[in-house]
Structures are given as C-alpha cells and as structure tokens.
Amino acid sequence: MSDWLPTASLEAIKARAELLGTVRAFFDARKVLEVDTPQLAHFGVSDPHIQCIPVPGYGYLQSSPEYHMKRLLAAGSGPIYQTCKAFRDGEAGGRHNPEFTMLEWYRPGFALKELIDECLALLAELFPDACRQHYRFRSLFLQATGLDPLTATDEALRKCAEHHGAPAGLEKTAAVDYLMATQVETTLPVDQLSVVSDFPGWAAALAQTHEDSDGALVARRFEIYYRGLELANGYQELTDPQEQSRRFQQDNAVRKQQGFPPMAPDTHLLAAMNHGLPDCSGVAMGVERLLMAQQKAGRIDQVISFPMDRA
C-alpha cells in the first residue's frame, strides 16, 4: 500500500513554498496588509455555481474569504490580501479538489484596469516569459462560435452547445458557460496571459454592472487564462447593500430551480455594506492553478501533497 505517500513531488512542494514567498514579498512591497479570516463560519455563499460544505451545528466551511474580507474593508482595513484554504462540495477531478488554496486581495480606490495591471505584475514574476493580450468577452465569444452571447436567441445558443456535446435543454446562461469552457477558452494561445473582461451582466456574481457601447448590460469583471487554466477572477466590487440583498434572493431562486438548498443571506455582510463598503476591486487566484501552470502539470494532485482521496 502506497496511499500514505504524497502525490506531489518534492520539487512541486518546494515550488509551492517559493510561490507563496513571492506572493508575500509582492504584497509587502506594495504595503498591502496580510489578514486572516475564518474557514468555518455561520454563512456560506449563495452563488448557484458553488456548493458549500455544511458542518452541522456550526455553519459552513468557507468557499472563499470574500465575505469576511469585505467586512474588514468596511471596518477600515485598507488594502488587504490573504492566502487560505477554501472548500467546495462536489469539486473533484483533474483541476479541482474539495479543499484548495486561494489567494485573494482587495484594493480600495482601484478601478478594474488598475487591478488587472496589478494581477499582470504579479503573474509576470511567476511567468516572466509570457506575453499578454486583452479581449472583450463578447467579441471573443463571437469569434469562436459565430454567435453574439448577448443578442443570440436562447435556441441558437442551445443548439450550438448541443452540437458541441452539451446535454439537451440547457438554458441560455448554461449554454454560454458550456461554450465558453469548451470552445472559447480553447482558442486562447497556450503561452499567453489572456485577460477576458466585460462578461455578460447575468454573470456578474458580486461585481458591478454597466451598459457597454451597444447598450447591453455587462459585468465589471475579468478573468485571466494561461496554459489552458483560469488563473484569476476579479471584480469591480458591488457596494450597494440593496442590490446585494436582491442578488441573494436572485441566487436562491436559481438554486431552487436547480434543486440546490437555499442559502441564508449573510446578515453580517449586509450590515457591513450598510455601514459602508469602500469603492474597491478584488480578485481571487487558485494557488494550485498557479502551480499547475508553473510546473506544466496536467492534474491538480501533482501539486497537492495529499488530495482528497489520500487526505
């Protein structure tokens, strides 16, 4: 029996330590405060795409430190970052493990472009030979599929997704997500840091929205891809507590449709936002994804000492 052995090589384990050292030095040089928030808390996220792991009698293992970090921002912390464990139910496979490491940071006063520039500055230290390119979601999707994701009919998007292997009957948003993952992302050059921004308004999550030049609702949100991996997901953060409450309700309506249990709105977060969340941008990066890209690893268990099946 060798199940007691780590699945990551010693080289990968050392690379993790070096990466975390680079991250800490990067933020120390920029006077961004390192913080620590709970991994077990009363509330979980309402996002229908994320399922929290409940701990009966206590609440939920946290899928992200976002809610707590925003409470720190509302309390006057200034710019903050942390690396922490995060947990998501049902996420397992070549690129996912139910427990993983997340790097997340927030910049009060930063517009989204400034945060993108800071992300690219950090990634330049981790991937010094990579070039970079910026795309708008809408034009990138149109180029890859021949369909405008904001104006194409539900039927056209569904048929396109089914043509490429999606299950029958997907709703528009699910069809767009499927095509983005299977057809659009695969067109991005492997050794290029690809920044994709202006996601459809329905994909805003906790980002602000605005109308683009054509009058379509888009999210102030970006993602960065490299070597076939999504490395970063960033927002111009929503600061309106009424809109946040509406999105909690909207998420729970979708969760009900999809057969997931409702999630109680985080009253602590809403209270913090009522007190006053400063204008800010925030971003999350998966540390294992960064390591996979650095190590050119094909599976996440190559950069985790003990993945779930050996934990």
C-alpha angles and dihedrals in degrees: 000000000000099000090112091067122095116252093216119081121240087250090057092046090053090046089057091054091048092048093051089049090052091050093050093048091047094056095038089058089052095047093242110155119237111225139181126218134179122286090196117049144152096256135049130196121278096213106130090217092060125062116197124215109242122220105200112235094014111052126242141332103246119255090196138359090235101111094047094044090053089053088055090050090052088051090057103262096144119210112358141176139178143178112217145149116272129190133209127177118235096010107128134129141079094327102023139065123177088239118044142150121260131195111203132171141174130207118198111212094018119128115216094260091056091053091048089053091051091049090052090049091056093044090050088062091050096040106025096171097052121110120211140223134181124220136179112233093230097053094040092052092047092050093050100041107019090238131106104228092209099049106024116106121257089244094053092050092045093050091048091051092047090049087059095049105275119145115263122267102029117165118240096263093048091048091052091048090050094049092045091054098041106030111017104042090048091062092062114103109259099226096042128093098233117198114199117190141168097053118190114282092246088062093056096110100172096345128109118254134215139168118268124220090280094051094254119139111248134173125245088234137120140189129198122213131193132169091357094307132111102232104172139026116188139176143193088234125243110242102174110103093200092054090045090054090049091052091051088056092045092050092051091051089055092044089055091051090051095046098250123134117258119256120222112240111255101252091190091058092047091050090050091050091049088053088052132280108206120236103271148148124228138187139189128207128187108234092206090052089053090050092047089054092047094046094037086233120172096205134040092229088068089069101035118078095214117011120195097280090057101031 
